[in-house]
Every structure is written in C-alpha cells, then in structure tokens.
Amino acid sequence: MMGPRQVAQGALFYEFSIEDHVPEDHLLRKIDRFLVRGFLAPYYSHQGRPSIDPELMIRMLLLGYAMGIRSERRLCEEVHVNLAYRWFCRLDLADAVPDHST
C-alpha cells in the first residue's frame, strides 16, 4: 500500500568499531606505532580533581602538528567529527573531546 514514508525508530544497539573505519595505510596509524602507551601512568596524581589524560593531550598536539591544524579550537572541532582523529586520540564515539581552553 502506498502512503507517506514511515519514520523508522532508531536502533537501540549498534555494532560499530572505529578501528574498522581507519585505513591501514593512514598516516596516523604509522605515527601510532611509535607511541608508547602507559608511559605517563606513574606520574598521574591521585589527589584532587582528576585531570584530562596527559596521553590524550599529547596525541591531540601530535595530531595538530601532523595535520597542520594550528588552532586549538579547530583541533577540538576536527577531533570531534573525524573518526581517524578520534581513533588516534583513543576516544570512543560517546567520549567528550577536551575543551580548547584546556
């Protein structure tokens, strides 16, 4: 029967992996091979308000240098919308990007 297009309800669960959407030959994968994870862990403070992960901040700075993004505000916007950038920064789709003033 013909009629108006029905608006489908969105799925409750999605199977999505950022890892599958970043090409194997992407520049950020090549850079990622040389980064040591957990290197800064002994220096994290256990007092006071939790800070933003220093590894995330370093990854964002490297990303900005590698991709020629000079503005922190623009860098945060790009990390927010680009899957490869999110993958490089170890952010999931639901994770918040740090504020540009950080």
Secondary structure, DSSP 8 states (H G I E B T S, - for coil): ---S-------S-----GGGGS-TT-HHHHHHTT--TTTTGGG---SSS----HHHHHHHHHHHHHHT---HHHHHHHHHH-HHHHHHTT--TTS----TT-
